[in-house]
Amino acid sequence: MADAMDPPVFEGVVYQIYPRSFLDTSGDGIGDLAGIATQLDHLVWLGVDALWLSPIYRSPMADFGYDVADHTDVDPVFGTLADADALIAAAHERELQVWLDYVPNHTSDQHPWFQASRSSRDDPKRDWYVWRDPAPDGGPPNNWRAAFADVPAWTYDEATGQYYLHQFLPEQPDVNWANPQLREAMLDVLRFWKDRGIDGFRADVVHLIGKDPAYPDDPPEVAGVGRAGHHHLPEATAPHLRAIRRTLEAPPAAVMVGEVNLPDAAQVATYVGEDLLHLAFQFSLIHSPWRADHWRDIVRYVQGEFDAVGAWPTWVLGNHDNSRVASRVGRPGAARAAMVGLLMLRGVPFLYAGDELGLEDAVIPPDRVVDPGGRDGERAPIPWDGSARHGWAGEPWLPWPPAPEARNAAAQRADESSMLHLTRRLLALRRAETSLRTGGQEVLDVADAVLAFRRADDSGTHLVLINYLDEPLDAEVAGDWRIVVASDGAGEGGSYTGRLSPDQAVVLAEGER
Ligand code: NOJ
């Protein structure tokens, strides 16, 4: 059983808000900070602990905010710096933390730093980005490809006769953390927002900030794939993570979760630790089919790898880069069961706004596509009520997800059998029971199509059982157990009979009580 004594750096549940798609109050069809502020009481009612806001900085929006043009200002589509201050204060009054996206690997090509850097080879900021001479044939310095665009990861700049590196869009030049001034400027961004009250940061592709100065060609098996993941060099990134950690720990302290977007949780775990990242995403469940054997293997593996480095894992079922969990698993009952897994597993859960309503990806007609990375479906607007525009002041920038007349926050608040209420019951249980928050965890073999795990500490024991099939299953467990939460609401408060309904997940507590 994983050690129940490891103190987690953060015990709560983080709720990811994609600000463009949350709620528009200004009438331009783009969500804004004022819209988020109007829903704080709802989020307190729901029971999350922290809000992570995807980028709100000034940006030309080539990558919808992941191309930052000014780290110290809010983009006008979202509001003003004063709105950010007001939101942080209002959240804190409600004991909600506010975490901000931090984009350390690149800026916008419109950022004044890059404008200066590209202006001349002698500019003091030239070395703040990665400039290289053309290859002998005049082509790019190596064979890397950019993510989201079918182009090389290097763009030639006529004015100064060199190429600059961009592992994402050409509008997102990579910065050079090996340059001490750039590094300090990037650390200043953290200081700026910590001083404004930000409690934590989600660090975008932070594993890419340390570069191999040789910029070696990709080997043939990955050449031509714009995935960026294979360009990571842990030993080059670690010193920068240490500098970040020191900056975060200087008062007022803040935590950081790194988007270490690597396929193997063992690789991810090497970026986490005492003087490195507090937390790192591992996306195993996003990439897993809805199958008990896969989930069992993942939970065991992740637990082993994170325990080995003494770190607390994270769990993610959805975000703004991946098809929504309800679309992936297909059946609404399975999406509800998946929510039980997300919120009961040992680690820090990240809940993507809208997943608590069971939202599916929107269908995007070809003439409405706006994201170069094909991620519009999961970024569809959140429907807040059953009115024509579902609570939005303006016609939203993307189409609605399916069935907004039923899958909206107001309708589900009024319906105790809804997925929203299920999520709320799970969050309340997690708050009430230390065993489910910080307790140890052991995966049990109960039935092939069932993930079963025990969470326990000195205060008590809970069992979680998830049926991955749309048929009833026997899942006997020794002892007397009662159902505290069931994904379909059935039998809550009663004894567990040893049989799960189709798509059912249950949280069980010991005894009759
Ligand atoms: C990961 C972010 O989640 C994604 O939305 C973005 O496009 C890339 N990093 C580049 O910043």
Residues whose N, C-alpha, C, O or C-beta is under 5 A from the ligand:
A	BS01	NOJ	D63 Y66 F168 D204 V205 D321
